[in-house]
Every structure is written in C-alpha cells, then in structure tokens.
Amino acid sequence: MGDKRTQAIVSNPRYQQLRRTRLRYGWTLAAIMLLVYYSFIGVIAFDKELFALKLGEGVMTWGIPAGFGVIVFSVLITGLYVRRANSEFDRLTREIVQEAGQ
C-alpha cells in the first residue's frame, strides 16, 4: 500500500512543482547567504582597514556591527525560509498527501 501511495505522490504534477519551487527557493536563499558571508570575509581578506575604522570616539570598529549584521542576516533569511515552509510548502504537502490517499 505504501508503494502505491508513494508512487501516486511522486507522479503528482503538483508534487513535482512543489519540489522544484522548494529547491529553487532554498538554493536562492543559500546563494544570497553565501554572497553576504563571503563578501564579509572578502573585506577582511582584502581591505582590513575598512573594518578596522573606529566608530566614533570609542573602541568599537566597523567590523563589529558588520559581523553582527551577518549573524542577524542569517537569522532573518532562515526565518524567511521557515515562514514560507510552514505556510505554503506544508499546506501543499498536506494537500498532495490527501490527494494520494483517495
């Protein structure tokens, strides 16, 4: 019984569309995250002085908020994926599984 249901799910065009959409969205967000991270690392590697510039009269440099920004960005981009997965992707998955059970 499980094999028939699995086959029904896999052969469903909506499932194929869901797979493509989810994969494309995940890789897009991953590419954006890699761009942000490697840009940060690139500045550290090739223009150390930029992140060494002090902010105001204190001891904090531009590197601290930039590094913090990378961390916050990674949390935000993860939140974007989770929000879409929990709403759109999960709903479509439930509908596809219900169709296969009929």
C-alpha positions in Angstrom: 0.0 0.0 0.0 2.8 2.4 0.9 4.4 1.9 -2.5 1.2 2.8 -4.4 0.7 5.9 -2.3 4.4 6.9 -2.7 4.1 6.4 -6.4 0.9 8.5 -6.5 2.6 11.3 -4.7 5.8 11.3 -6.8 3.8 11.2 -10.0 1.6 14.1 -9.0 2.4 17.2 -11.1 1.7 19.4 -8.0 4.4 17.5 -6.1 6.9 18.0 -8.9 6.1 21.7 -8.9 6.4 21.8 -5.1 9.8 20.1 -5.3 11.1 22.5 -7.9 9.8 25.6 -6.1 11.2 24.5 -2.7 14.6 23.5 -4.2 14.9 26.8 -6.2 13.9 28.9 -3.1 16.3 27.1 -0.9 19.2 27.4 -3.3 18.4 31.1 -3.9 18.5 31.9 -0.2 21.6 29.8 0.2 23.3 31.7 -2.6 22.3 35.1 -1.1 23.7 33.9 2.3 26.9 32.8 0.8 27.2 36.1 -1.1 26.8 38.0 2.2 29.2 35.8 4.1 31.9 35.7 1.5 31.6 39.5 1.0 32.3 39.9 4.7 35.3 37.5 4.5 36.5 39.2 1.3 36.6 42.6 3.1 38.5 41.0 5.9 41.0 39.5 3.5 41.5 42.3 1.1 40.6 45.5 2.9 41.3 45.0 6.6 41.5 48.7 7.2 37.8 49.2 6.3 36.6 47.1 9.2 39.4 48.5 11.4 38.0 52.0 11.2 36.7 53.2 14.6 33.1 54.1 15.1 33.1 57.5 16.9 35.5 58.1 19.8 35.1 54.6 21.4 37.0 51.4 20.8 34.3 49.8 18.5 35.3 49.3 14.9 33.1 48.8 11.8 33.9 45.1 11.9 31.8 44.5 15.0 28.5 45.8 13.6 29.3 44.2 10.2 29.9 40.8 11.8 26.8 41.2 13.9 24.9 42.1 10.7 26.0 38.9 9.0 24.7 36.9 12.0 21.4 38.8 12.1 21.0 38.4 8.3 21.5 34.7 8.6 18.7 34.5 11.3 16.4 36.6 9.1 17.0 34.6 6.0 16.3 31.4 8.0 13.1 32.9 9.3 12.0 33.7 5.7 12.5 30.1 4.7 10.8 28.7 7.8 7.8 31.1 7.3 7.3 30.0 3.7 7.9 26.3 4.6 5.4 26.4 7.4 2.7 28.1 5.4 2.9 27.4 1.7 5.1 24.3 1.5 3.4 22.5 4.4 -0.1 23.3 3.1 0.8 22.0 -0.4 2.4 18.9 1.1 -0.8 18.1 3.1 -3.0 18.6 0.0 -0.8 16.3 -2.1 -0.7 13.6 0.5 -4.5 13.8 0.9 -5.0 13.5 -2.8 -2.8 10.4 -2.9 -4.8 8.8 -0.1 -8.0 9.0 -2.0 
